[in-house]
């Protein structure tokens, strides 16, 4: 079988006119380059050089093969140059999952902007989906990683990297006449807190409402939304209550339209987690974005990096 090394030897002998000089050019010994020529002649089934007192001179067969050899070696060099250029550009496609809750985190857009500016054209796609769907797609390799609130229990192959816990409050639309601040009354579901709108709930995990109300099953008057904007609009029009992170509400454009009904330790906090199949297998651009998010949220939440843990459910 004809090899690139044999073609390089053929071209070098033709260009240099000497076995010694040709051997130096392709970093071979004289005996090694002579062996290359013999193997090449054996592979094509005919002698390619005339042996003369002046050295090896290409015959008509050798000259014919040389016309192709030059082209092949030029194409190989061009291909390597293109691959090297592409590698230097580090053009990667990043697919990151976010939930309706985590999509509103203020530092997410900043991290994405910084990494996009330094990744030389890497293509970043953010997918806003439910926590269950995000975990499934990370497990299947369709997302590099996902930033979620609740963590589904059905994916033991995922790494869970805790970022922080966000303090939550119960809010109602400001137009409601009765604002319940009494913890026991709100848990009983009386008054204006009898209807609820939720986001970022996991099918396989107790909802934040269930943890708040201290019950084992969700109430029938709960609507779970796949969009934070839809949830806020529904809460506004249906006079329902919501459990939302206090810090996110303070930075949301609709904050003036809602009133805090219940706050304090009785309202459960919501965790913010990073889900990844295998952190060490992330491409360079995904690694930079992942680390930027972790650093940014660590400073934002006032905590240090939490230890990585494997899903134990």
Secondary structure as UniProt FT lines:
FT   HELIX           4..16
FT   HELIX           19..25
FT   TURN            26..27
FT   HELIX           30..44
FT   STRAND          49..52
FT   TURN            53..54
FT   STRAND          55..58
FT   HELIX           60..89
FT   STRAND          93..98
FT   TURN            100..101
FT   HELIX           102..104
FT   HELIX           106..118
FT   TURN            119..121
FT   STRAND          123..128
FT   HELIX           131..139
FT   TURN            140..141
FT   STRAND          145..148
FT   TURN            156..157
FT   STRAND          159..166
FT   STRAND          168..173
FT   TURN            174..175
FT   HELIX           183..188
FT   HELIX           191..193
FT   STRAND          196..199
FT   TURN            203..204
FT   HELIX           208..213
FT   TURN            220..221
FT   STRAND          222..225
FT   HELIX           228..238
FT   STRAND          241..245
FT   HELIX           246..250
FT   TURN            253..254
FT   HELIX           255..257
FT   STRAND          258..262
FT   TURN            265..266
FT   STRAND          270..276
FT   HELIX           279..281
FT   HELIX           284..301
FT   STRAND          309..310
//
